[in-house]
Amino acid sequence: MASEEKLQSPLITKDEKSIVEVKQEPEATIAPNLETASKSDTTDQSKPGVKAATSGETSTPASKNADSVTRSSATTEVAAAKADDDSVNPQDFQGEVQTNNDLPTVETLRKIETYTVLDHDGKSHTFKSLYAGHNAARRVLVIFVRHFFCGNCQEYLRTLSASVTPDALLQLPVSTFIAVIGCGAPELINHYIQETGCPFPVYADPTRRLYSELGMVRTLAMGSRPAYLQGKSLAHTVISGVVQGLKQVKSGLVMKMGDQRQVGGEFLFEPATLTLDTPVTTPRSEEDKKLEFTDEDGKPDNHEDPKIEEKRVTWCHRMRTTRDHAEMPELLEVLGLDVSGAPIKDKKRWQKALKMRKGTGLSMASQMSRMSIDTTHTNGGGVKA
């Protein structure tokens, strides 16, 4: 582990001489560092202090002194705000970022349900449509990853794809699905799917508004090596990301992988009633929508549409470091799948992963387990009769 922390991470920076430097940083940054200071401080510059610093322009001599005082005060406020941000998201790569795993409130979910995410074609979808609606599963695990060149997150999805298959989810008594969201450009989604082999849909939130509202933070701290890396070394994830970035130079997408400091998390959306009984609704296909009747004004007649089942987050986990995703045993447990599985080569880390629980909340998995047992007993009794 000590050797990992000292490995170099190539960061492509832009300075006045337009040269490429290699910096000593213990973060597993796996793609060109394409953030400038002004871009990384966008949040700070939206605060009142910055607004005051840019609004009071005047040419009269009497107002110049007052303007100077205003700018000085604003600069002090911005510096204080940035210092406060750095105290929460330290830039020295040490320790873990300060966050929590409190479940998002109903108010927060209502606020962000209309936020949009983009698919690989650039088509926008409301965030709510991923986990609620006529064609959505009753239970949806939304996984937020880092930027699209992050080797750690790519390994996470590879391990997830091998551990949780769509067929396995179909065997659950309550419909369950997974969706993935990254903070890069939607044009990189197809590349991301090819690299990870992820069988689940991947979306993009370049604005990172969902990350912010759901309490996910920014850091470059690595933390301890997780079991889901499957023995992959830090050098492997670094080089893999760099190579992927270089391949996108010609396409112009090398600068659109997303914020390198942004970390993600996992959020499980389930029915607010927490009942196993499936509401009587019928999924609507695109053909059904085209054939639907219209009212006198030519608008779709939706008065017979069943009410969309309300969802809430029953379990969540927010990353504290750049490779702090919830381990596979915990995900399998909250989804209601068999946790035994084949252990990874590193048995020590796998045993640790089996015992460790990072997230908080209570999913419907326990109810589903009892339902499966009752069904088995009922079927068994029928055979004996």
C-alpha positions as CSV (number, residue, x, y, z in Angstrom):
1,M,0.0,0.0,0.0
2,A,2.8,2.4,0.8
3,S,4.3,2.0,-2.7
4,E,0.9,2.8,-4.2
5,E,0.6,6.1,-2.4
6,K,4.0,7.2,-3.9
7,L,3.1,6.4,-7.5
8,Q,3.1,9.2,-10.0
9,S,-0.1,10.2,-11.8
10,P,0.4,11.9,-15.1
11,L,-1.7,15.0,-15.3
12,I,-2.0,17.0,-18.5
13,T,-2.1,20.7,-17.4
14,K,-2.5,23.9,-19.3
15,D,-0.2,26.8,-18.4
16,E,1.2,29.8,-20.2
17,K,3.9,27.8,-22.0
18,S,1.4,25.0,-23.1
19,I,3.7,22.2,-21.9
20,V,2.9,18.9,-20.3
21,E,4.1,18.3,-16.8
22,V,4.2,15.3,-14.6
23,K,3.4,16.0,-11.0
24,Q,3.9,14.0,-7.9
25,E,0.4,13.3,-6.6
26,P,-0.9,10.3,-4.7
27,E,-4.3,10.3,-6.4
28,A,-5.1,7.7,-8.9
29,T,-5.9,10.3,-11.6
30,I,-6.2,8.3,-14.7
31,A,-6.9,10.9,-17.3
32,P,-5.6,14.3,-18.4
33,N,-6.2,17.0,-15.8
34,L,-8.3,19.3,-17.8
35,E,-9.5,21.7,-15.1
36,T,-8.3,25.2,-14.8
37,A,-8.4,27.1,-11.5
38,S,-11.3,29.2,-12.7
39,K,-13.3,26.2,-13.7
40,S,-12.8,24.3,-10.5
41,D,-13.9,27.2,-8.4
42,T,-17.2,27.7,-10.3
43,T,-19.2,27.0,-7.1
44,D,-17.3,29.6,-5.1
45,Q,-17.7,32.3,-7.8
46,S,-21.5,31.9,-7.6
47,K,-21.5,33.2,-4.1
48,P,-22.6,36.8,-3.2
49,G,-19.0,37.8,-2.6
50,V,-18.0,37.2,-6.2
51,K,-21.1,39.0,-7.5
52,A,-20.1,42.1,-5.6
53,A,-16.6,41.9,-7.0
54,T,-17.8,42.0,-10.5
55,S,-20.8,44.3,-10.4
56,G,-19.7,47.7,-9.2
57,E,-17.9,49.2,-12.2
58,T,-17.8,53.0,-12.4
59,S,-15.5,55.7,-13.8
60,T,-16.1,58.5,-11.3
61,P,-13.1,59.2,-9.0
62,A,-15.3,59.4,-5.9
63,S,-16.6,55.9,-6.4
64,K,-13.3,54.3,-7.1
65,N,-12.3,54.1,-3.5
66,A,-15.6,52.7,-2.5
67,D,-15.3,50.2,-5.4
68,S,-11.9,49.3,-4.2
69,V,-13.2,48.6,-0.7
70,T,-16.1,46.5,-2.1
71,R,-13.7,44.5,-4.2
72,S,-11.3,43.9,-1.3
73,S,-14.2,42.8,0.9
74,A,-15.5,40.5,-1.8
75,T,-12.1,39.0,-2.3
76,T,-11.9,38.3,1.4
77,E,-15.3,36.6,1.4
78,V,-14.4,34.5,-1.6
79,A,-11.1,33.5,0.1
80,A,-12.9,32.6,3.3
81,A,-15.5,30.6,1.4
82,K,-12.8,28.7,-0.5
83,A,-10.9,28.0,2.7
84,D,-14.1,26.6,4.2
85,D,-14.6,24.4,1.1
86,D,-11.0,23.2,1.3
87,S,-11.5,22.3,5.0
88,V,-14.3,19.9,3.8
89,N,-12.6,18.8,0.6
90,P,-8.9,19.0,1.4
91,Q,-6.6,19.4,-1.6
92,D,-3.6,17.8,0.1
93,F,-5.0,14.3,-0.8
94,Q,-4.9,13.2,2.8
95,G,-7.5,11.3,4.7
96,E,-11.2,11.0,3.7
97,V,-13.6,13.8,2.7
98,Q,-16.2,14.7,5.3
99,T,-19.6,13.5,4.2
100,N,-22.4,11.3,5.5
101,N,-24.9,8.7,4.3
102,D,-28.1,10.4,5.4
103,L,-31.0,9.4,3.2
104,P,-32.1,12.2,0.8
105,T,-35.3,13.9,2.1
106,V,-38.6,13.9,0.2
107,E,-38.1,17.6,-0.5
108,T,-34.7,17.0,-2.1
109,L,-36.1,14.2,-4.3
110,R,-39.0,16.5,-5.4
111,K,-36.5,19.2,-6.2
112,I,-34.3,17.1,-8.4
113,E,-36.8,14.8,-10.1
114,T,-37.1,17.2,-13.1
115,Y,-33.3,17.6,-13.5
116,T,-32.2,16.1,-16.7
117,V,-29.6,13.5,-17.6
118,L,-28.4,12.7,-21.2
119,D,-28.1,9.3,-22.9
120,H,-25.5,8.3,-25.4
121,D,-27.4,10.0,-28.2
122,G,-27.5,13.3,-26.3
123,K,-31.3,12.9,-25.7
124,S,-32.4,14.3,-22.3
125,H,-34.4,12.4,-19.7
126,T,-35.7,13.5,-16.4
127,F,-33.9,12.0,-13.5
128,K,-37.2,10.7,-12.1
129,S,-37.9,8.7,-15.4
130,L,-34.9,6.5,-14.5
131,Y,-36.5,5.1,-11.3
132,A,-40.3,5.9,-11.6
133,G,-42.8,5.7,-14.4
134,H,-44.7,3.4,-16.6
135,N,-41.6,1.5,-17.9
136,A,-39.4,1.7,-14.8
137,A,-38.7,-1.1,-12.5
138,R,-40.2,-0.8,-9.0
139,R,-36.7,-0.9,-7.5
140,V,-33.8,0.9,-9.2
141,L,-30.2,1.2,-7.9
142,V,-28.7,4.4,-9.3
143,I,-24.9,4.3,-9.3
144,F,-23.0,7.6,-9.6
145,V,-19.5,7.2,-10.9
146,R,-16.7,9.7,-11.3
147,H,-15.4,11.0,-14.7
148,F,-15.5,8.7,-17.7
149,F,-11.8,8.0,-17.7
150,C,-11.6,6.9,-14.1
151,G,-9.9,3.5,-14.0
152,N,-11.2,2.8,-10.5
153,C,-14.8,3.3,-11.4
154,Q,-14.4,1.3,-14.6
155,E,-13.0,-1.6,-12.6
156,Y,-16.0,-1.2,-10.3
157,L,-18.5,-1.6,-13.1
158,R,-16.6,-4.6,-14.5
159,T,-16.8,-6.3,-11.2
160,L,-20.5,-5.2,-10.9
161,S,-21.3,-6.6,-14.3
162,A,-19.8,-10.0,-13.4
163,S,-21.6,-10.1,-10.0
164,V,-25.0,-8.6,-10.8
165,T,-26.4,-9.7,-14.2
166,P,-29.7,-8.6,-15.7
167,D,-30.8,-12.2,-15.6
168,A,-30.1,-12.4,-11.9
169,L,-32.2,-9.3,-11.3
170,L,-35.1,-10.8,-13.3
171,Q,-35.2,-13.7,-10.8
172,L,-36.1,-11.3,-7.9
173,P,-39.8,-11.3,-6.8
174,V,-39.9,-7.5,-7.3
175,S,-38.7,-5.9,-10.5
176,T,-35.2,-4.5,-10.0
177,F,-32.9,-2.6,-12.3
178,I,-29.6,-0.6,-12.3
179,A,-28.7,2.7,-13.9
180,V,-25.3,4.4,-14.0
181,I,-24.6,8.2,-14.2
182,G,-21.3,9.8,-14.9
183,C,-20.3,13.5,-14.8
184,G,-18.7,13.7,-18.3
185,A,-20.0,14.4,-21.8
186,P,-22.7,12.1,-23.3
187,E,-20.5,11.5,-26.3
188,L,-18.2,9.4,-24.2
189,I,-20.9,7.0,-23.0
190,N,-20.5,4.5,-25.8
191,H,-16.8,4.4,-25.1
192,Y,-17.4,3.9,-21.4
193,I,-19.8,1.0,-22.1
194,Q,-17.2,-0.6,-24.4
195,E,-14.5,-0.3,-21.8
196,T,-16.5,-1.6,-18.9
197,G,-18.8,-4.1,-20.6
198,C,-21.6,-2.6,-18.5
199,P,-25.0,-4.2,-19.4
200,F,-27.0,-1.4,-17.8
201,P,-27.8,2.0,-19.2
202,V,-25.3,4.8,-18.7
203,Y,-26.3,8.4,-18.5
204,A,-24.4,11.7,-18.2
205,D,-24.9,14.7,-15.8
206,P,-22.2,17.2,-17.1
207,T,-23.7,19.9,-14.8
208,R,-23.1,17.7,-11.7
209,R,-26.3,19.2,-10.2
210,L,-27.5,15.8,-9.2
211,Y,-24.2,15.1,-7.5
212,S,-24.4,18.3,-5.6
213,E,-28.1,18.1,-4.5
214,L,-27.7,14.5,-3.4
215,G,-24.7,15.4,-1.2
216,M,-21.9,13.9,-3.2
217,V,-18.7,15.9,-2.8
218,R,-15.3,16.5,-4.5
219,T,-11.9,15.1,-3.4
220,L,-8.8,13.5,-4.8
221,A,-8.0,11.4,-1.7
222,M,-7.6,7.7,-2.6
223,G,-8.3,5.9,0.6
224,S,-7.5,2.2,1.0
225,R,-7.6,-0.3,-1.8
226,P,-11.0,-1.9,-2.3
227,A,-11.8,-5.5,-3.0
228,Y,-13.6,-4.6,-6.3
229,L,-10.3,-3.6,-8.0
230,Q,-9.7,-7.4,-8.4
231,G,-6.0,-7.1,-7.7
232,K,-5.5,-4.4,-10.3
233,S,-2.6,-2.2,-9.4
234,L,-2.7,1.6,-9.1
235,A,-0.3,1.8,-12.1
236,H,-2.7,-0.3,-14.2
237,T,-5.7,2.0,-13.5
238,V,-3.6,5.1,-14.1
239,I,-2.1,3.9,-17.4
240,S,-5.5,2.7,-18.6
241,G,-7.1,6.0,-18.1
242,V,-4.3,7.9,-19.7
243,V,-4.4,5.7,-22.8
244,Q,-8.2,6.2,-23.1
245,G,-7.7,10.0,-22.8
246,L,-5.1,10.0,-25.5
247,K,-7.3,8.1,-27.9
248,Q,-9.9,10.9,-27.6
249,V,-7.5,13.7,-28.6
250,K,-8.5,13.7,-32.3
251,S,-12.2,13.6,-31.4
252,G,-11.9,16.6,-29.1
253,L,-13.5,14.7,-26.2
254,V,-10.3,14.4,-24.1
255,M,-11.3,17.5,-22.3
256,K,-14.9,16.4,-21.7
257,M,-14.5,13.4,-19.4
258,G,-15.9,15.3,-16.4
259,D,-14.6,16.8,-13.1
260,Q,-11.7,14.7,-11.8
261,R,-12.4,15.7,-8.2
262,Q,-16.0,14.7,-8.3
263,V,-16.8,11.4,-6.4
264,G,-20.1,9.5,-6.6
265,G,-22.1,7.0,-4.6
266,E,-25.0,4.6,-4.8
267,F,-28.7,5.3,-4.2
268,L,-31.5,2.6,-4.1
269,F,-35.0,3.9,-5.0
270,E,-37.9,1.8,-3.9
271,P,-41.7,2.2,-3.5
272,A,-42.5,4.7,-0.7
273,T,-45.0,2.2,0.7
274,L,-42.4,-0.5,0.9
275,T,-45.0,-3.0,-0.1
276,L,-44.3,-6.0,-2.3
277,D,-47.7,-5.9,-4.0
278,T,-47.3,-4.7,-7.5
279,P,-49.7,-1.9,-8.5
280,V,-51.9,-2.6,-11.4
281,T,-50.2,-0.7,-14.2
282,T,-49.3,-1.6,-17.8
283,P,-46.0,-0.6,-19.4
284,R,-46.6,1.6,-22.4
285,S,-44.6,1.1,-25.6
286,E,-43.7,3.8,-28.1
287,E,-46.4,2.4,-30.5
288,D,-49.0,2.7,-27.7
289,K,-48.1,6.4,-27.3
290,K,-48.4,7.0,-31.0
291,L,-51.9,5.5,-31.1
292,E,-53.3,7.2,-28.0
293,F,-56.4,9.3,-28.4
294,T,-56.4,13.1,-28.3
295,D,-58.9,15.5,-26.7
296,E,-60.7,18.3,-28.5
297,D,-57.6,20.5,-28.3
298,G,-55.5,17.9,-30.0
299,K,-53.6,17.1,-26.7
300,P,-53.1,13.5,-25.6
301,D,-55.9,12.2,-23.5
302,N,-54.1,11.0,-20.4
303,H,-57.0,10.9,-18.0
304,E,-57.0,7.1,-17.8
305,D,-53.2,6.9,-17.1
306,P,-52.6,5.1,-13.8
307,K,-50.9,7.1,-11.1
308,I,-47.1,6.8,-11.0
309,E,-45.9,4.9,-7.9
310,E,-44.1,7.2,-5.6
311,K,-40.5,6.2,-4.8
312,R,-38.0,7.2,-2.2
313,V,-34.4,6.3,-1.4
314,T,-34.3,3.5,1.2
315,W,-30.5,2.9,1.2
316,C,-27.6,5.0,0.1
317,H,-23.8,5.4,0.3
318,R,-21.7,8.4,-0.6
319,M,-18.0,8.0,-1.5
320,R,-15.4,9.5,0.8
321,T,-12.5,8.9,-1.5
322,T,-11.9,8.3,-5.2
323,R,-12.2,4.5,-4.9
324,D,-14.8,4.2,-2.0
325,H,-17.7,2.6,-3.9
326,A,-19.8,0.2,-1.8
327,E,-18.4,-3.3,-2.1
328,M,-20.1,-6.0,-4.0
329,P,-21.3,-8.0,-1.0
330,E,-23.2,-5.0,0.3
331,L,-24.8,-4.2,-3.1
332,L,-25.9,-7.9,-3.4
333,E,-27.3,-7.7,0.1
334,V,-29.4,-4.6,-0.5
335,L,-30.6,-5.8,-3.9
336,G,-31.7,-9.2,-2.4
337,L,-29.2,-11.4,-4.3
338,D,-27.1,-14.2,-3.1
339,V,-24.0,-12.8,-1.3
340,S,-21.9,-16.0,-1.3
341,G,-20.6,-15.7,-4.8
342,A,-17.1,-16.7,-5.9
343,P,-14.5,-14.7,-3.9
344,I,-11.8,-12.7,-5.7
345,K,-8.2,-13.7,-5.8
346,D,-7.4,-11.5,-2.8
347,K,-9.3,-13.5,-0.2
348,K,-8.2,-11.2,2.6
349,R,-9.9,-8.2,1.1
350,W,-12.9,-10.2,0.1
351,Q,-13.4,-11.3,3.7
352,K,-13.1,-7.7,4.8
353,A,-15.7,-6.7,2.1
354,L,-18.1,-9.4,3.4
355,K,-18.0,-7.8,6.9
356,M,-17.9,-4.2,5.9
357,R,-21.1,-2.1,5.4
358,K,-20.6,1.5,4.2
359,G,-24.2,2.5,3.4
360,T,-27.2,3.3,5.6
361,G,-30.8,2.4,5.3
362,L,-33.1,-0.6,5.0
363,S,-34.1,-2.0,1.7
364,M,-37.0,-4.3,0.7
365,A,-34.5,-7.2,0.5
366,S,-35.5,-8.8,3.8
367,Q,-39.2,-8.8,2.8
368,M,-38.3,-10.3,-0.6
369,S,-36.3,-13.0,1.1
370,R,-39.3,-14.0,3.3
371,M,-41.5,-13.9,0.3
372,S,-39.2,-16.3,-1.5
373,I,-39.1,-18.7,1.5
374,D,-42.9,-18.6,1.8
375,T,-43.3,-19.4,-2.0
376,T,-40.8,-22.3,-1.7
377,H,-42.7,-23.8,1.2
378,T,-46.0,-23.4,-0.6
379,N,-44.7,-25.1,-3.7
380,G,-43.2,-27.8,-1.6
381,G,-46.5,-28.4,0.2
382,G,-48.3,-28.7,-3.2
383,V,-45.9,-31.3,-4.4
384,K,-46.3,-33.4,-1.3
385,A,-50.0,-33.3,-1.6
